[in-house]
Amino acid sequence: MEFATVHSILTVILFVGFVAFVIWAYSKKRKSDFDEAANLVFDDESESKKQHSKRESEHE
């Protein structure tokens, strides 16, 4: 096989993989998982505030 043929096949494979990844990422089935992951930062923040206030009350 020539280099150009291998390069073309690799380009098509990568393009198909990219399209599959985009479809997976934007599918409606994944929306709830991504929404939950996006809100994890806020969940950790509230827990860390609780732990911080608990530590302060223990030291007093």
HUWO-V158598 format. One record per backbone hydrogen bond with DSSP energy under -1.0 kcal/mol. CO is the residue of the C=O (numbers start at 1). NH is the residue of the N-H. If there is no record, write none. Layout:
CO,NH + CO,NH
//
This chain:
2,6 + 3,7 + 4,8 + 5,9 + 6,10 + 7,11 + 8,12 + 9,13 + 10,14 + 11,15 + 12,16 + 13,17 + 14,18 + 15,19 + 16,20 + 17,21 + 18,22 + 19,23 + 20,24 + 21,25 + 22,26 + 30,34 + 31,35 + 32,36 + 33,37 + 34,38 + 35,39 + 39,43 + 40,44 + 41,45 + 42,46 + 43,47 + 44,48 + 45,49 + 46,50 + 47,51 + 48,52 + 49,53 + 50,54 + 51,55 + 52,56 + 53,57 + 54,58 + 55,59
//
